[in-house]
């Protein structure tokens, strides 16, 4: 029935979920409760939309501290997000990670993040 179909729809549409940021505390790669909730939304959306062909994870750190350490921290943040998604049954082969390391521009808090972008097949 119509009610059953609409009841099965995901609360997030593609436009609401295709570009999301996962933020981290300074000098940390631990996922917060809010970050885990966002990643859970993404994982549950992928269960209902088989047209998603890639998940691109872009990792960033802020400019404070040593550049080499911040590059490593950015990678640890990417790894934390990727591992969480895989633990939620997201296929590893869909995930692409890009480590941008420290950012010189913008606020420090906004640069402590992993940006998650979902892409559909052509």
NORCORSUL-V221021 format. One record per helix or strand. SS is the DSSP state (H for helix, E for strand). FROM is the first residue (numbers start at 1). TO is the last residue. Records with the same first field share a line. If there is no record, write none. Layout:
# NORCORSUL-V221021
SS: FROM-TO, FROM-TO
This chain:
# NORCORSUL-V221021
H: 2-7, 14-17, 33-48, 67-87, 92-94, 108-111
E: 19-23, 52-61, 95-102, 113-120
